[in-house]
Amino acid sequence: MIPVQYRDPQTEEILERRYEESAPAIGMRVRIGFDEYQVLYRWRCVPTSCIVYVRRAVREERRETRSAA
């Protein structure tokens, strides 16, 4: 297990800290709280820790929802 810090790239705010099996890959989607985020890049990933910068992922609307509107 590796400790991972998920951060906002603009404010450097730590969104969440948790242990992961491995460092998240760039482009991967991760759930933080109730929202889904996309990994932008990783910084200082070493076997003992990793800092990951993420942005909120755009949710895809279902076709049924768009056609009903």
ChimeraX attribute file (.defattr): number of C-alpha atoms within 10 A of each C-alpha:
attribute: neighborCount
match mode: 1-to-1
recipient: residues
	/A:1	12
	/A:2	16
	/A:3	16
	/A:4	22
	/A:5	18
	/A:6	23
	/A:7	20
	/A:8	16
	/A:9	14
	/A:10	9
	/A:11	7
	/A:12	10
	/A:13	12
	/A:14	14
	/A:15	13
	/A:16	12
	/A:17	13
	/A:18	10
	/A:19	13
	/A:20	13
	/A:21	9
	/A:22	13
	/A:23	19
	/A:24	18
	/A:25	14
	/A:26	14
	/A:27	12
	/A:28	12
	/A:29	17
	/A:30	17
	/A:31	11
	/A:32	14
	/A:33	9
	/A:34	6
	/A:35	11
	/A:36	15
	/A:37	21
	/A:38	19
	/A:39	20
	/A:40	16
	/A:41	15
	/A:42	19
	/A:43	10
	/A:44	10
	/A:45	13
	/A:46	10
	/A:47	11
	/A:48	10
	/A:49	18
	/A:50	21
	/A:51	20
	/A:52	23
	/A:53	23
	/A:54	25
	/A:55	16
	/A:56	15
	/A:57	14
	/A:58	10
	/A:59	9
	/A:60	6
	/A:61	8
	/A:62	8
	/A:63	8
	/A:64	8
	/A:65	8
	/A:66	8
	/A:67	7
	/A:68	6
	/A:69	5
